[in-house]
Amino acid sequence: MSRPRRRQAPTDPFDPGSVEVRRIQPYQANKTYTCPWCNRELPRGLGHVVVVPDGAADLRRHWHHGCWEKRVRAR
């Protein structure tokens, strides 16, 4: 009798160990984005971080500095 297969948890593309984090200075922030952690707006001119998962540039997201730090500590 075979055992049922365990389902693997989906991998998190924003695992802090497998991403590139880039700091965006206020003068570089020319667009408005929405932070995926708090769903609040990142207005033009606000410094923040861009998080790019390894090998998945299309999943690039813009985060508030504080939200990304909370995410890292939550892991």
Predicted model as a PDB file, atoms N, CA, C, CB and O in Angstrom, pLDDT in the B-factor column:
MODEL        1                                                                  
ATOM      1  N   MET A   1       0.839  -1.172   0.000  1.00 54.00           N  
ATOM      2  CA  MET A   1       0.000   0.000   0.000  1.00 54.00           C  
ATOM      3  C   MET A   1       0.891   1.245   0.000  1.00 54.00           C  
ATOM      4  CB  MET A   1      -0.959  -0.007   1.218  1.00 54.00           C  
ATOM      5  O   MET A   1       1.781   1.373   0.842  1.00 54.00           O  
ATOM      6  N   SER A   2       0.658   2.141  -0.922  1.00 57.00           N  
ATOM      7  CA  SER A   2       1.503   3.329  -1.026  1.00 57.00           C  
ATOM      8  C   SER A   2       0.958   4.446  -0.144  1.00 57.00           C  
ATOM      9  CB  SER A   2       1.599   3.801  -2.488  1.00 57.00           C  
ATOM     10  O   SER A   2      -0.244   4.572   0.087  1.00 57.00           O  
ATOM     11  N   ARG A   3       1.882   5.229   0.325  1.00 55.00           N  
ATOM     12  CA  ARG A   3       1.510   6.379   1.154  1.00 55.00           C  
ATOM     13  C   ARG A   3       1.052   7.522   0.269  1.00 55.00           C  
ATOM     14  CB  ARG A   3       2.691   6.828   2.043  1.00 55.00           C  
ATOM     15  O   ARG A   3       1.546   7.701  -0.844  1.00 55.00           O  
ATOM     16  N   PRO A   4       0.103   8.292   0.776  1.00 55.00           N  
ATOM     17  CA  PRO A   4      -0.285   9.471  -0.010  1.00 55.00           C  
ATOM     18  C   PRO A   4       0.872  10.471  -0.039  1.00 55.00           C  
ATOM     19  CB  PRO A   4      -1.568  10.137   0.579  1.00 55.00           C  
ATOM     20  O   PRO A   4       1.598  10.628   0.943  1.00 55.00           O  
ATOM     21  N   ARG A   5       1.026  11.127  -1.153  1.00 53.00           N  
ATOM     22  CA  ARG A   5       2.109  12.107  -1.296  1.00 53.00           C  
ATOM     23  C   ARG A   5       1.801  13.345  -0.489  1.00 53.00           C  
ATOM     24  CB  ARG A   5       2.326  12.478  -2.772  1.00 53.00           C  
ATOM     25  O   ARG A   5       0.660  13.805  -0.444  1.00 53.00           O  
ATOM     26  N   ARG A   6       2.817  13.878   0.144  1.00 49.00           N  
ATOM     27  CA  ARG A   6       2.676  15.138   0.856  1.00 49.00           C  
ATOM     28  C   ARG A   6       2.743  16.273  -0.142  1.00 49.00           C  
ATOM     29  CB  ARG A   6       3.764  15.295   1.943  1.00 49.00           C  
ATOM     30  O   ARG A   6       3.578  16.279  -1.047  1.00 49.00           O  
ATOM     31  N   ARG A   7       1.876  17.206   0.031  1.00 45.00           N  
ATOM     32  CA  ARG A   7       1.919  18.387  -0.838  1.00 45.00           C  
ATOM     33  C   ARG A   7       2.983  19.320  -0.308  1.00 45.00           C  
ATOM     34  CB  ARG A   7       0.530  19.105  -0.909  1.00 45.00           C  
ATOM     35  O   ARG A   7       3.041  19.594   0.890  1.00 45.00           O  
ATOM     36  N   GLN A   8       3.814  19.802  -1.190  1.00 43.00           N  
ATOM     37  CA  GLN A   8       4.834  20.754  -0.800  1.00 43.00           C  
ATOM     38  C   GLN A   8       4.231  22.141  -0.725  1.00 43.00           C  
ATOM     39  CB  GLN A   8       6.014  20.727  -1.778  1.00 43.00           C  
ATOM     40  O   GLN A   8       3.385  22.520  -1.535  1.00 43.00           O  
ATOM     41  N   ALA A   9       4.683  22.882   0.258  1.00 42.00           N  
ATOM     42  CA  ALA A   9       4.228  24.274   0.366  1.00 42.00           C  
ATOM     43  C   ALA A   9       4.739  25.030  -0.845  1.00 42.00           C  
ATOM     44  CB  ALA A   9       4.724  24.944   1.697  1.00 42.00           C  
ATOM     45  O   ALA A   9       5.859  24.790  -1.296  1.00 42.00           O  
ATOM     46  N   PRO A  10       3.942  25.935  -1.377  1.00 43.00           N  
ATOM     47  CA  PRO A  10       4.418  26.701  -2.525  1.00 43.00           C  
ATOM     48  C   PRO A  10       5.639  27.529  -2.136  1.00 43.00           C  
ATOM     49  CB  PRO A  10       3.300  27.614  -3.073  1.00 43.00           C  
ATOM     50  O   PRO A  10       5.725  28.054  -1.026  1.00 43.00           O  
ATOM     51  N   THR A  11       6.557  27.632  -3.050  1.00 55.00           N  
ATOM     52  CA  THR A  11       7.751  28.409  -2.752  1.00 55.00           C  
ATOM     53  C   THR A  11       7.415  29.890  -2.790  1.00 55.00           C  
ATOM     54  CB  THR A  11       8.885  28.082  -3.746  1.00 55.00           C  
ATOM     55  O   THR A  11       6.573  30.337  -3.569  1.00 55.00           O  
ATOM     56  N   ASP A  12       8.084  30.630  -1.941  1.00 59.00           N  
ATOM     57  CA  ASP A  12       7.848  32.064  -1.827  1.00 59.00           C  
ATOM     58  C   ASP A  12       8.874  32.790  -2.680  1.00 59.00           C  
ATOM     59  CB  ASP A  12       7.919  32.535  -0.344  1.00 59.00           C  
ATOM     60  O   ASP A  12      10.066  32.719  -2.381  1.00 59.00           O  
ATOM     61  N   PRO A  13       8.454  33.487  -3.734  1.00 59.00           N  
ATOM     62  CA  PRO A  13       9.437  34.176  -4.566  1.00 59.00           C  
ATOM     63  C   PRO A  13      10.129  35.317  -3.832  1.00 59.00           C  
ATOM     64  CB  PRO A  13       8.774  34.706  -5.811  1.00 59.00           C  
ATOM     65  O   PRO A  13      11.169  35.798  -4.281  1.00 59.00           O  
ATOM     66  N   PHE A  14       9.564  35.757  -2.705  1.00 62.00           N  
ATOM     67  CA  PHE A  14      10.164  36.852  -1.950  1.00 62.00           C  
ATOM     68  C   PHE A  14      10.874  36.364  -0.702  1.00 62.00           C  
ATOM     69  CB  PHE A  14       9.109  37.863  -1.571  1.00 62.00           C  
ATOM     70  O   PHE A  14      10.992  37.104   0.274  1.00 62.00           O  
ATOM     71  N   ASP A  15      11.351  35.122  -0.722  1.00 66.00           N  
ATOM     72  CA  ASP A  15      12.174  34.610   0.369  1.00 66.00           C  
ATOM     73  C   ASP A  15      13.423  35.484   0.424  1.00 66.00           C  
ATOM     74  CB  ASP A  15      12.538  33.079   0.167  1.00 66.00           C  
ATOM     75  O   ASP A  15      14.160  35.561  -0.559  1.00 66.00           O  
ATOM     76  N   PRO A  16      13.674  36.146   1.557  1.00 56.00           N  
ATOM     77  CA  PRO A  16      14.795  37.089   1.627  1.00 56.00           C  
ATOM     78  C   PRO A  16      16.148  36.520   1.215  1.00 56.00           C  
ATOM     79  CB  PRO A  16      14.905  37.609   3.005  1.00 56.00           C  
ATOM     80  O   PRO A  16      17.050  37.283   0.869  1.00 56.00           O  
ATOM     81  N   GLY A  17      16.309  35.203   1.243  1.00 65.00           N  
ATOM     82  CA  GLY A  17      17.577  34.614   0.849  1.00 65.00           C  
ATOM     83  C   GLY A  17      17.761  34.451  -0.643  1.00 65.00           C  
ATOM     84  O   GLY A  17      18.865  34.147  -1.095  1.00 65.00           O  
ATOM     85  N   SER A  18      16.709  34.647  -1.419  1.00 81.00           N  
ATOM     86  CA  SER A  18      16.802  34.393  -2.858  1.00 81.00           C  
ATOM     87  C   SER A  18      16.305  35.572  -3.691  1.00 81.00           C  
ATOM     88  CB  SER A  18      16.013  33.150  -3.215  1.00 81.00           C  
ATOM     89  O   SER A  18      15.669  35.389  -4.729  1.00 81.00           O  
ATOM     90  N   VAL A  19      16.602  36.775  -3.223  1.00 89.00           N  
ATOM     91  CA  VAL A  19      16.186  37.964  -3.947  1.00 89.00           C  
ATOM     92  C   VAL A  19      17.322  38.979  -4.006  1.00 89.00           C  
ATOM     93  CB  VAL A  19      14.949  38.584  -3.293  1.00 89.00           C  
ATOM     94  O   VAL A  19      18.264  38.936  -3.215  1.00 89.00           O  
ATOM     95  N   GLU A  20      17.207  39.875  -4.949  1.00 91.00           N  
ATOM     96  CA  GLU A  20      18.108  41.030  -5.015  1.00 91.00           C  
ATOM     97  C   GLU A  20      17.306  42.230  -4.526  1.00 91.00           C  
ATOM     98  CB  GLU A  20      18.678  41.263  -6.487  1.00 91.00           C  
ATOM     99  O   GLU A  20      16.188  42.467  -4.982  1.00 91.00           O  
ATOM    100  N   VAL A  21      17.881  42.978  -3.601  1.00 93.00           N  
ATOM    101  CA  VAL A  21      17.210  44.144  -3.043  1.00 93.00           C  
ATOM    102  C   VAL A  21      17.996  45.379  -3.472  1.00 93.00           C  
ATOM    103  CB  VAL A  21      17.097  44.052  -1.477  1.00 93.00           C  
ATOM    104  O   VAL A  21      19.198  45.481  -3.226  1.00 93.00           O  
ATOM    105  N   ARG A  22      17.298  46.316  -4.117  1.00 94.00           N  
ATOM    106  CA  ARG A  22      17.926  47.561  -4.582  1.00 94.00           C  
ATOM    107  C   ARG A  22      17.278  48.747  -3.882  1.00 94.00           C  
ATOM    108  CB  ARG A  22      17.804  47.707  -6.130  1.00 94.00           C  
ATOM    109  O   ARG A  22      16.053  48.832  -3.792  1.00 94.00           O  
ATOM    110  N   ARG A  23      18.095  49.648  -3.394  1.00 96.00           N  
ATOM    111  CA  ARG A  23      17.581  50.883  -2.781  1.00 96.00           C  
ATOM    112  C   ARG A  23      17.292  51.898  -3.873  1.00 96.00           C  
ATOM    113  CB  ARG A  23      18.592  51.466  -1.746  1.00 96.00           C  
ATOM    114  O   ARG A  23      18.108  52.112  -4.770  1.00 96.00           O  
ATOM    115  N   ILE A  24      16.134  52.515  -3.788  1.00 97.00           N  
ATOM    116  CA  ILE A  24      15.758  53.571  -4.715  1.00 97.00           C  
ATOM    117  C   ILE A  24      15.778  54.878  -3.921  1.00 97.00           C  
ATOM    118  CB  ILE A  24      14.340  53.300  -5.372  1.00 97.00           C  
ATOM    119  O   ILE A  24      15.056  55.025  -2.934  1.00 97.00           O  
ATOM    120  N   GLN A  25      16.592  55.806  -4.352  1.00 97.00           N  
ATOM    121  CA  GLN A  25      16.687  57.107  -3.690  1.00 97.00           C  
ATOM    122  C   GLN A  25      15.485  57.964  -4.090  1.00 97.00           C  
ATOM    123  CB  GLN A  25      18.025  57.824  -4.055  1.00 97.00           C  
ATOM    124  O   GLN A  25      14.899  57.753  -5.152  1.00 97.00           O  
ATOM    125  N   PRO A  26      15.119  58.927  -3.245  1.00 97.00           N  
ATOM    126  CA  PRO A  26      13.950  59.762  -3.565  1.00 97.00           C  
ATOM    127  C   PRO A  26      14.015  60.416  -4.944  1.00 97.00           C  
ATOM    128  CB  PRO A  26      13.799  60.834  -2.524  1.00 97.00           C  
ATOM    129  O   PRO A  26      12.995  60.502  -5.628  1.00 97.00           O  
ATOM    130  N   TYR A  27      15.180  60.875  -5.363  1.00 97.00           N  
ATOM    131  CA  TYR A  27      15.273  61.521  -6.676  1.00 97.00           C  
ATOM    132  C   TYR A  27      15.112  60.528  -7.827  1.00 97.00           C  
ATOM    133  CB  TYR A  27      16.606  62.239  -6.807  1.00 97.00           C  
ATOM    134  O   TYR A  27      14.869  60.934  -8.963  1.00 97.00           O  
ATOM    135  N   GLN A  28      15.245  59.230  -7.543  1.00 96.00           N  
ATOM    136  CA  GLN A  28      15.080  58.200  -8.571  1.00 96.00           C  
ATOM    137  C   GLN A  28      13.637  57.711  -8.673  1.00 96.00           C  
ATOM    138  CB  GLN A  28      15.998  57.025  -8.281  1.00 96.00           C  
ATOM    139  O   GLN A  28      13.269  57.072  -9.659  1.00 96.00           O  
ATOM    140  N   ALA A  29      12.821  58.005  -7.667  1.00 96.00           N  
ATOM    141  CA  ALA A  29      11.445  57.496  -7.614  1.00 96.00           C  
ATOM    142  C   ALA A  29      10.535  58.381  -8.458  1.00 96.00           C  
ATOM    143  CB  ALA A  29      10.932  57.433  -6.148  1.00 96.00           C  
ATOM    144  O   ALA A  29       9.958  59.351  -7.966  1.00 96.00           O  
ATOM    145  N   ASN A  30      10.417  58.030  -9.729  1.00 96.00           N  
ATOM    146  CA  ASN A  30       9.660  58.852 -10.673  1.00 96.00           C  
ATOM    147  C   ASN A  30       8.236  58.377 -10.925  1.00 96.00           C  
ATOM    148  CB  ASN A  30      10.382  58.904 -11.964  1.00 96.00           C  
ATOM    149  O   ASN A  30       7.485  59.037 -11.643  1.00 96.00           O  
ATOM    150  N   LYS A  31       7.855  57.247 -10.346  1.00 96.00           N  
ATOM    151  CA  LYS A  31       6.522  56.693 -10.559  1.00 96.00           C  
ATOM    152  C   LYS A  31       5.873  56.382  -9.222  1.00 96.00           C  
ATOM    153  CB  LYS A  31       6.585  55.427 -11.435  1.00 96.00           C  
ATOM    154  O   LYS A  31       6.540  56.361  -8.187  1.00 96.00           O  
ATOM    155  N   THR A  32       4.585  56.142  -9.247  1.00 97.00           N  
ATOM    156  CA  THR A  32       3.843  55.713  -8.069  1.00 97.00           C  
ATOM    157  C   THR A  32       3.660  54.203  -8.138  1.00 97.00           C  
ATOM    158  CB  THR A  32       2.467  56.441  -7.969  1.00 97.00           C  
ATOM    159  O   THR A  32       3.320  53.665  -9.192  1.00 97.00           O  
ATOM    160  N   TYR A  33       3.884  53.515  -7.017  1.00 97.00           N  
ATOM    161  CA  TYR A  33       3.729  52.067  -6.922  1.00 97.00           C  
ATOM    162  C   TYR A  33       2.878  51.745  -5.705  1.00 97.00           C  
ATOM    163  CB  TYR A  33       5.111  51.355  -6.838  1.00 97.00           C  
ATOM    164  O   TYR A  33       2.590  52.624  -4.893  1.00 97.00           O  
ATOM    165  N   THR A  34       2.478  50.489  -5.577  1.00 97.00           N  
ATOM    166  CA  THR A  34       1.756  50.013  -4.408  1.00 97.00           C  
ATOM    167  C   THR A  34       2.608  48.963  -3.718  1.00 97.00           C  
ATOM    168  CB  THR A  34       0.360  49.438  -4.795  1.00 97.00           C  
ATOM    169  O   THR A  34       3.063  48.014  -4.357  1.00 97.00           O  
ATOM    170  N   CYS A  35       2.827  49.123  -2.432  1.00 97.00           N  
ATOM    171  CA  CYS A  35       3.621  48.178  -1.646  1.00 97.00           C  
ATOM    172  C   CYS A  35       2.817  46.887  -1.469  1.00 97.00           C  
ATOM    173  CB  CYS A  35       4.013  48.790  -0.255  1.00 97.00           C  
ATOM    174  O   CYS A  35       1.660  46.947  -1.052  1.00 97.00           O  
ATOM    175  N   PRO A  36       3.402  45.715  -1.776  1.00 94.00           N  
ATOM    176  CA  PRO A  36       2.660  44.461  -1.648  1.00 94.00           C  
ATOM    177  C   PRO A  36       2.438  44.025  -0.197  1.00 94.00           C  
ATOM    178  CB  PRO A  36       3.386  43.373  -2.385  1.00 94.00           C  
ATOM    179  O   PRO A  36       1.599  43.160   0.052  1.00 94.00           O  
ATOM    180  N   TRP A  37       3.156  44.591   0.750  1.00 94.00           N  
ATOM    181  CA  TRP A  37       3.008  44.190   2.156  1.00 94.00           C  
ATOM    182  C   TRP A  37       1.822  44.907   2.804  1.00 94.00           C  
ATOM    183  CB  TRP A  37       4.304  44.490   2.942  1.00 94.00           C  
ATOM    184  O   TRP A  37       0.985  44.273   3.447  1.00 94.00           O  
ATOM    185  N   CYS A  38       1.753  46.234   2.632  1.00 96.00           N  
ATOM    186  CA  CYS A  38       0.715  47.015   3.314  1.00 96.00           C  
ATOM    187  C   CYS A  38      -0.367  47.528   2.369  1.00 96.00           C  
ATOM    188  CB  CYS A  38       1.344  48.182   4.030  1.00 96.00           C  
ATOM    189  O   CYS A  38      -1.376  48.073   2.817  1.00 96.00           O  
ATOM    190  N   ASN A  39      -0.166  47.358   1.077  1.00 97.00           N  
ATOM    191  CA  ASN A  39      -1.100  47.827   0.047  1.00 97.00           C  
ATOM    192  C   ASN A  39      -1.299  49.338   0.053  1.00 97.00           C  
ATOM    193  CB  ASN A  39      -2.432  47.154   0.227  1.00 97.00           C  
ATOM    194  O   ASN A  39      -2.326  49.838  -0.406  1.00 97.00           O  
ATOM    195  N   ARG A  40      -0.325  50.051   0.569  1.00 97.00           N  
ATOM    196  CA  ARG A  40      -0.368  51.511   0.527  1.00 97.00           C  
ATOM    197  C   ARG A  40       0.479  52.007  -0.629  1.00 97.00           C  
ATOM    198  CB  ARG A  40       0.122  52.120   1.862  1.00 97.00           C  
ATOM    199  O   ARG A  40       1.347  51.302  -1.143  1.00 97.00           O  
ATOM    200  N   GLU A  41       0.207  53.220  -1.014  1.00 97.00           N  
ATOM    201  CA  GLU A  41       0.899  53.819  -2.145  1.00 97.00           C  
ATOM    202  C   GLU A  41       2.330  54.231  -1.787  1.00 97.00           C  
ATOM    203  CB  GLU A  41       0.122  55.024  -2.648  1.00 97.00           C  
ATOM    204  O   GLU A  41       2.602  54.698  -0.681  1.00 97.00           O  
ATOM    205  N   LEU A  42       3.224  54.046  -2.738  1.00 97.00           N  
ATOM    206  CA  LEU A  42       4.577  54.598  -2.696  1.00 97.00           C  
ATOM    207  C   LEU A  42       4.561  55.763  -3.680  1.00 97.00           C  
ATOM    208  CB  LEU A  42       5.700  53.505  -3.065  1.00 97.00           C  
ATOM    209  O   LEU A  42       4.702  55.546  -4.883  1.00 97.00           O  
ATOM    210  N   PRO A  43       4.392  56.986  -3.201  1.00 97.00           N  
ATOM    211  CA  PRO A  43       4.276  58.117  -4.128  1.00 97.00           C  
ATOM    212  C   PRO A  43       5.603  58.479  -4.786  1.00 97.00           C  
ATOM    213  CB  PRO A  43       3.730  59.326  -3.399  1.00 97.00           C  
ATOM    214  O   PRO A  43       6.669  58.069  -4.327  1.00 97.00           O  
ATOM    215  N   ARG A  44       5.526  59.233  -5.838  1.00 97.00           N  
ATOM    216  CA  ARG A  44       6.736  59.750  -6.491  1.00 97.00           C  
ATOM    217  C   ARG A  44       7.564  60.497  -5.460  1.00 97.00           C  
ATOM    218  CB  ARG A  44       6.380  60.682  -7.698  1.00 97.00           C  
ATOM    219  O   ARG A  44       7.017  61.191  -4.603  1.00 97.00           O  
ATOM    220  N   GLY A  45       8.875  60.359  -5.539  1.00 97.00           N  
ATOM    221  CA  GLY A  45       9.762  61.087  -4.649  1.00 97.00           C  
ATOM    222  C   GLY A  45      10.006  60.431  -3.311  1.00 97.00           C  
ATOM    223  O   GLY A  45      10.720  60.993  -2.480  1.00 97.00           O  
ATOM    224  N   LEU A  46       9.437  59.256  -3.068  1.00 97.00           N  
ATOM    225  CA  LEU A  46       9.652  58.549  -1.803  1.00 97.00           C  
ATOM    226  C   LEU A  46      10.694  57.458  -2.005  1.00 97.00           C  
ATOM    227  CB  LEU A  46       8.324  57.945  -1.268  1.00 97.00           C  
ATOM    228  O   LEU A  46      10.526  56.590  -2.862  1.00 97.00           O  
ATOM    229  N   GLY A  47      11.767  57.494  -1.226  1.00 97.00           N  
ATOM    230  CA  GLY A  47      12.767  56.428  -1.295  1.00 97.00           C  
ATOM    231  C   GLY A  47      12.153  55.112  -0.846  1.00 97.00           C  
ATOM    232  O   GLY A  47      11.317  55.090   0.057  1.00 97.00           O  
ATOM    233  N   HIS A  48      12.560  54.023  -1.470  1.00 97.00           N  
ATOM    234  CA  HIS A  48      12.019  52.703  -1.147  1.00 97.00           C  
ATOM    235  C   HIS A  48      12.984  51.634  -1.634  1.00 97.00           C  
ATOM    236  CB  HIS A  48      10.613  52.503  -1.780  1.00 97.00           C  
ATOM    237  O   HIS A  48      14.095  51.957  -2.054  1.00 97.00           O  
ATOM    238  N   VAL A  49      12.588  50.372  -1.588  1.00 97.00           N  
ATOM    239  CA  VAL A  49      13.421  49.286  -2.109  1.00 97.00           C  
ATOM    240  C   VAL A  49      12.666  48.562  -3.211  1.00 97.00           C  
ATOM    241  CB  VAL A  49      13.824  48.297  -0.981  1.00 97.00           C  
ATOM    242  O   VAL A  49      11.440  48.457  -3.191  1.00 97.00           O  
ATOM    243  N   VAL A  50      13.432  48.067  -4.169  1.00 96.00           N  
ATOM    244  CA  VAL A  50      12.893  47.209  -5.225  1.00 96.00           C  
ATOM    245  C   VAL A  50      13.429  45.815  -4.939  1.00 96.00           C  
ATOM    246  CB  VAL A  50      13.298  47.716  -6.686  1.00 96.00           C  
ATOM    247  O   VAL A  50      14.634  45.626  -4.771  1.00 96.00           O  
ATOM    248  N   VAL A  51      12.533  44.844  -4.885  1.00 94.00           N  
ATOM    249  CA  VAL A  51      12.905  43.464  -4.584  1.00 94.00           C  
ATOM    250  C   VAL A  51      12.662  42.630  -5.835  1.00 94.00           C  
ATOM    251  CB  VAL A  51      12.096  42.903  -3.360  1.00 94.00           C  
ATOM    252  O   VAL A  51      11.549  42.587  -6.360  1.00 94.00           O  
ATOM    253  N   VAL A  52      13.725  41.962  -6.310  1.00 93.00           N  
ATOM    254  CA  VAL A  52      13.653  41.171  -7.533  1.00 93.00           C  
ATOM    255  C   VAL A  52      14.030  39.723  -7.205  1.00 93.00           C  
ATOM    256  CB  VAL A  52      14.591  41.760  -8.640  1.00 93.00           C  
ATOM    257  O   VAL A  52      15.182  39.457  -6.861  1.00 93.00           O  
ATOM    258  N   PRO A  53      13.081  38.780  -7.304  1.00 90.00           N  
ATOM    259  CA  PRO A  53      13.406  37.380  -7.065  1.00 90.00           C  
ATOM    260  C   PRO A  53      14.416  36.871  -8.093  1.00 90.00           C  
ATOM    261  CB  PRO A  53      12.136  36.525  -7.101  1.00 90.00           C  
ATOM    262  O   PRO A  53      14.348  37.234  -9.267  1.00 90.00           O  
ATOM    263  N   ASP A  54      15.352  36.028  -7.650  1.00 88.00           N  
ATOM    264  CA  ASP A  54      16.348  35.450  -8.553  1.00 88.00           C  
ATOM    265  C   ASP A  54      15.660  34.716  -9.698  1.00 88.00           C  
ATOM    266  CB  ASP A  54      17.286  34.493  -7.790  1.00 88.00           C  
ATOM    267  O   ASP A  54      14.818  33.847  -9.474  1.00 88.00           O  
ATOM    268  N   GLY A  55      16.023  35.069 -10.909  1.00 86.00           N  
ATOM    269  CA  GLY A  55      15.506  34.392 -12.089  1.00 86.00           C  
ATOM    270  C   GLY A  55      14.059  34.714 -12.419  1.00 86.00           C  
ATOM    271  O   GLY A  55      13.453  34.030 -13.243  1.00 86.00           O  
ATOM    272  N   ALA A  56      13.492  35.737 -11.798  1.00 87.00           N  
ATOM    273  CA  ALA A  56      12.088  36.074 -12.067  1.00 87.00           C  
ATOM    274  C   ALA A  56      11.912  37.590 -12.051  1.00 87.00           C  
ATOM    275  CB  ALA A  56      11.145  35.406 -11.022  1.00 87.00           C  
ATOM    276  O   ALA A  56      11.193  38.131 -11.210  1.00 87.00           O  
ATOM    277  N   ALA A  57      12.561  38.258 -12.969  1.00 90.00           N  
ATOM    278  CA  ALA A  57      12.509  39.722 -13.014  1.00 90.00           C  
ATOM    279  C   ALA A  57      11.090  40.246 -13.193  1.00 90.00           C  
ATOM    280  CB  ALA A  57      13.385  40.237 -14.137  1.00 90.00           C  
ATOM    281  O   ALA A  57      10.793  41.375 -12.803  1.00 90.00           O  
ATOM    282  N   ASP A  58      10.212  39.437 -13.779  1.00 91.00           N  
ATOM    283  CA  ASP A  58       8.829  39.874 -13.981  1.00 91.00           C  
ATOM    284  C   ASP A  58       8.046  39.962 -12.658  1.00 91.00           C  
ATOM    285  CB  ASP A  58       8.119  38.916 -14.938  1.00 91.00           C  
ATOM    286  O   ASP A  58       6.956  40.535 -12.621  1.00 91.00           O  
ATOM    287  N   LEU A  59       8.598  39.399 -11.580  1.00 91.00           N  
ATOM    288  CA  LEU A  59       7.957  39.473 -10.265  1.00 91.00           C  
ATOM    289  C   LEU A  59       8.519  40.616  -9.414  1.00 91.00           C  
ATOM    290  CB  LEU A  59       8.128  38.149  -9.527  1.00 91.00           C  
ATOM    291  O   LEU A  59       8.288  40.663  -8.206  1.00 91.00           O  
ATOM    292  N   ARG A  60       9.243  41.521 -10.034  1.00 94.00           N  
ATOM    293  CA  ARG A  60       9.835  42.664  -9.323  1.00 94.00           C  
ATOM    294  C   ARG A  60       8.727  43.460  -8.639  1.00 94.00           C  
ATOM    295  CB  ARG A  60      10.645  43.578 -10.303  1.00 94.00           C  
ATOM    296  O   ARG A  60       7.684  43.731  -9.234  1.00 94.00           O  
ATOM    297  N   ARG A  61       8.968  43.834  -7.369  1.00 95.00           N  
ATOM    298  CA  ARG A  61       7.999  44.621  -6.617  1.00 95.00           C  
ATOM    299  C   ARG A  61       8.702  45.746  -5.864  1.00 95.00           C  
ATOM    300  CB  ARG A  61       7.215  43.726  -5.639  1.00 95.00           C  
ATOM    301  O   ARG A  61       9.874  45.634  -5.502  1.00 95.00           O  
ATOM    302  N   HIS A  62       7.971  46.821  -5.639  1.00 97.00           N  
ATOM    303  CA  HIS A  62       8.477  47.992  -4.928  1.00 97.00           C  
ATOM    304  C   HIS A  62       7.870  47.981  -3.523  1.00 97.00           C  
ATOM    305  CB  HIS A  62       8.129  49.330  -5.694  1.00 97.00           C  
ATOM    306  O   HIS A  62       6.651  47.899  -3.371  1.00 97.00           O  
ATOM    307  N   TRP A  63       8.726  48.063  -2.495  1.00 96.00           N  
ATOM    308  CA  TRP A  63       8.314  47.969  -1.096  1.00 96.00           C  
ATOM    309  C   TRP A  63       8.756  49.206  -0.333  1.00 96.00           C  
ATOM    310  CB  TRP A  63       8.892  46.704  -0.441  1.00 96.00           C  
ATOM    311  O   TRP A  63       9.776  49.808  -0.667  1.00 96.00           O  
ATOM    312  N   HIS A  64       7.992  49.597   0.698  1.00 97.00           N  
ATOM    313  CA  HIS A  64       8.481  50.573   1.664  1.00 97.00           C  
ATOM    314  C   HIS A  64       9.681  49.940   2.381  1.00 97.00           C  
ATOM    315  CB  HIS A  64       7.345  50.998   2.688  1.00 97.00           C  
ATOM    316  O   HIS A  64       9.717  48.724   2.568  1.00 97.00           O  
ATOM    317  N   HIS A  65      10.653  50.750   2.779  1.00 96.00           N  
ATOM    318  CA  HIS A  65      11.802  50.218   3.524  1.00 96.00           C  
ATOM    319  C   HIS A  65      11.324  49.439   4.751  1.00 96.00           C  
ATOM    320  CB  HIS A  65      12.755  51.366   3.953  1.00 96.00           C  
ATOM    321  O   HIS A  65      11.749  48.306   4.977  1.00 96.00           O  
ATOM    322  N   GLY A  66      10.445  50.049   5.533  1.00 95.00           N  
ATOM    323  CA  GLY A  66       9.966  49.420   6.765  1.00 95.00           C  
ATOM    324  C   GLY A  66       9.192  48.143   6.525  1.00 95.00           C  
ATOM    325  O   GLY A  66       9.330  47.186   7.287  1.00 95.00           O  
ATOM    326  N   CYS A  67       8.384  48.109   5.485  1.00 94.00           N  
ATOM    327  CA  CYS A  67       7.611  46.901   5.175  1.00 94.00           C  
ATOM    328  C   CYS A  67       8.533  45.753   4.799  1.00 94.00           C  
ATOM    329  CB  CYS A  67       6.617  47.170   4.036  1.00 94.00           C  
ATOM    330  O   CYS A  67       8.302  44.615   5.208  1.00 94.00           O  
ATOM    331  N   TRP A  68       9.583  46.038   4.019  1.00 93.00           N  
ATOM    332  CA  TRP A  68      10.513  44.967   3.645  1.00 93.00           C  
ATOM    333  C   TRP A  68      11.244  44.461   4.885  1.00 93.00           C  
ATOM    334  CB  TRP A  68      11.529  45.463   2.579  1.00 93.00           C  
ATOM    335  O   TRP A  68      11.446  43.255   5.027  1.00 93.00           O  
ATOM    336  N   GLU A  69      11.642  45.352   5.777  1.00 92.00           N  
ATOM    337  CA  GLU A  69      12.329  44.933   7.004  1.00 92.00           C  
ATOM    338  C   GLU A  69      11.419  44.066   7.872  1.00 92.00           C  
ATOM    339  CB  GLU A  69      12.802  46.163   7.801  1.00 92.00           C  
ATOM    340  O   GLU A  69      11.874  43.076   8.444  1.00 92.00           O  
ATOM    341  N   LYS A  70      10.144  44.424   7.975  1.00 90.00           N  
ATOM    342  CA  LYS A  70       9.184  43.603   8.731  1.00 90.00           C  
ATOM    343  C   LYS A  70       9.060  42.226   8.096  1.00 90.00           C  
ATOM    344  CB  LYS A  70       7.795  44.290   8.793  1.00 90.00           C  
ATOM    345  O   LYS A  70       8.999  41.215   8.795  1.00 90.00           O  
ATOM    346  N   ARG A  71       9.023  42.192   6.784  1.00 86.00           N  
ATOM    347  CA  ARG A  71       8.929  40.918   6.048  1.00 86.00           C  
ATOM    348  C   ARG A  71      10.124  40.034   6.355  1.00 86.00           C  
ATOM    349  CB  ARG A  71       8.836  41.167   4.528  1.00 86.00           C  
ATOM    350  O   ARG A  71       9.973  38.838   6.607  1.00 86.00           O  
ATOM    351  N   VAL A  72      11.308  40.623   6.333  1.00 82.00           N  
ATOM    352  CA  VAL A  72      12.526  39.844   6.592  1.00 82.00           C  
ATOM    353  C   VAL A  72      12.500  39.308   8.026  1.00 82.00           C  
ATOM    354  CB  VAL A  72      13.801  40.713   6.357  1.00 82.00           C  
ATOM    355  O   VAL A  72      12.821  38.142   8.255  1.00 82.00           O  
ATOM    356  N   ARG A  73      12.121  40.152   8.991  1.00 84.00           N  
ATOM    357  CA  ARG A  73      12.083  39.711  10.397  1.00 84.00           C  
ATOM    358  C   ARG A  73      11.005  38.665  10.640  1.00 84.00           C  
ATOM    359  CB  ARG A  73      11.849  40.903  11.319  1.00 84.00           C  
ATOM    360  O   ARG A  73      11.156  37.820  11.522  1.00 84.00           O  
ATOM    361  N   ALA A  74       9.916  38.707   9.868  1.00 79.00           N  
ATOM    362  CA  ALA A  74       8.819  37.766  10.048  1.00 79.00           C  
ATOM    363  C   ALA A  74       9.195  36.345   9.623  1.00 79.00           C  
ATOM    364  CB  ALA A  74       7.610  38.232   9.267  1.00 79.00           C  
ATOM    365  O   ALA A  74       8.530  35.387  10.017  1.00 79.00           O  
ATOM    366  N   ARG A  75      10.232  36.204   8.839  1.00 71.00           N  
ATOM    367  CA  ARG A  75      10.657  34.885   8.356  1.00 71.00           C  
ATOM    368  C   ARG A  75      11.410  34.220   9.419  1.00 71.00           C  
ATOM    369  CB  ARG A  75      11.495  34.969   7.093  1.00 71.00           C  
ATOM    370  O   ARG A  75      11.869  33.093   9.239  1.00 71.00           O  
TER     371      ARG A  75                                                      
ENDMDL                                                                          
END                                                                             
